[in-house]
Amino acid sequence: MIYFYYGDEEFNISSEIKKLKSKLDKNFLEMSYKELDNPKFPDLMVAISSQPMMFGKMLIVIDCVNYFKSKKKDSNDGGFDDGQIKQIEDALENVNENLDIVFRAYVAPDAKKKTSIDKRKKLFKLLSKYNVQEFNQIPAYKVAELEVWIKNQAKKHDLKINPDAASLLLLQVGANLRMLDSELEKLKVFAKDMPATKDMVKEICVSSEDLFAFIDSAVLGEKSKALEQYNKLISTRYPLSILATLHSSLKEKIFIKANGGKYSQDEIARLTGMHPYRVKLELQKLKQVPLKNLVQLKENLTEAEYKIKTGQSNLAPEREIEYAILR
């Protein structure tokens, strides 16, 4: 069987492949499961012409996103000429009945501008004749859709979850499906045969409240409070991961501050991909914060990141970031 999975939701793509992999004989996984990274034509042909041996079914996963990069000249279709496309087509039509091939084109969300799926490619049209599915992320502002996903995913874990617990879980964790699934697994163990409640979510599920509280203090100019919270954070988080979250949060806050009078709350949620309730809270918090302060803080952090990554800082990374916040 031939499968073609593409899109920017890595968790769903991985889940489908996991289902196929579970059907393989666990005693022969080293021989019956292979992954290839955008192989060149000769290696691709060898893979799709493989003949499974005596250990039964075989699964080959072929990362192929580079085949669909947009190019000005469409003659170089994914690096393959028309003759090669025809050979690939013939080989796929004659795949061994004990061989499953998954073409996986995962586009990382932060790489969309660099790597996009060009659906005009002849190879894309060829693979779309088979078992094709597009898996895209659910934006954070589509709260109802995400809560339905949580409810359905909980069933797969044999877990019942109360509606208010699902809402809180989404608010705490965000729209990352892999993280949500991980928290549902934890809830299943914790709840045993009971429905998961809001209190259970508060007690055991991951929360970014401490990090958000630190960011709010920094933005509001409460420097002593921000410093106290920052010193707690660096005991459990790597400084550059804190910095990455700060950059992302400040980008959202700057957009909200600059456009709060231009767009409605729901429009901002759609444009930023944020949870609508978070947008509402941000609009309230930022009323008394000058836009120039937000921009200056982001510039300070950008300078600190540059010094850290280029080795030009005379301070430890955590102290360089601290200095940028307190400036």
Steps between C-alpha positions, in 0.01 A plus 500: 500500500612854425424784743565871458482713816580871491440817701628685807350285777782264590306321776220378273742390227707309756187340646398359161848358443498354852180308414667347193817421694301318769398241240861391441658198665682646801766229478616627159459880533862571408445334162135582441500873577706766321501878476658695213566874482414648159698229316645561156337327207706175501448449876131585469455239227678235709271579794168483315611186316595318822398137542410411861673185620371219719426728797165610351379858457746782442452874552712771336448866595639746247540863605431686177425865581804617300344349187223758516696821548373773272734594216474758225556238233259210533711281268705378797209328672629423847838426343347238267454527123196368314666165431579450868146597603371231261734242655381593848138467385563155350681383815219620729243315290693177558588529868520166680181416687697456823663842472347821640657827392425832670605821327522756782514871418505678835530879481615646831275798588795736545641399163198565280664788319808292423341163427148482362308232318469577131189307398567566133786252499445189291625284786243655735222422254634146460514430875156655548349210305569274795401518871556871547425703812583857589564567869502865602528654844185622670548871575481594867206732438282206385420413860191285433684287244794446735273406789328242279845365408590473872176314571555256212867447586407434862274216381801340329664493843180355655463824694189704567567872539257760626435796265641758745812282544550486121466880482755554776740248347488687170554835672799369699673293233402679180427352157801265486335161431802297609514678836124470543518126430783463753296679767199279424719194563598645838137572582404142414751363752403755764121473455497118474137415425362841595425786256779758482399819682611862498674451836698206359618715209609772744686247715700295250499661154777720366447870527687801371349726765837574667659592167205718398504671839869580453438639150213715628718645776778577253259669258327700774837631620476321837873426492556373854206262468615390154850433634366287784287293261784473249737353759240233579458417132869453423521229766285276277527649149790566265548878454474492119167314519370780726632752250324327209169512688558865586558588134183318394291658773631850432425463130138422589479784754644755257247397235211520750614840632549642152171368364269489805300795370499376143376142536243330720598244763392211275688642201820527705456140618467387139797705377735395783375145551450572870223372725226773507501508880875568499444786254241648734741483794785650295285794390423574864861465620649713224271802541756690708813368326652732234573329168853644499575313827406168341710572194799607712482183710493285188802687360688445829426128490598474132835662582549262795425198281746620237777541759433156650489316169807674353708464816537877540347508848724519806211379715339160549189460276258528794667823618504651148123446474451638850693814405285543186182486709623744764638760260 
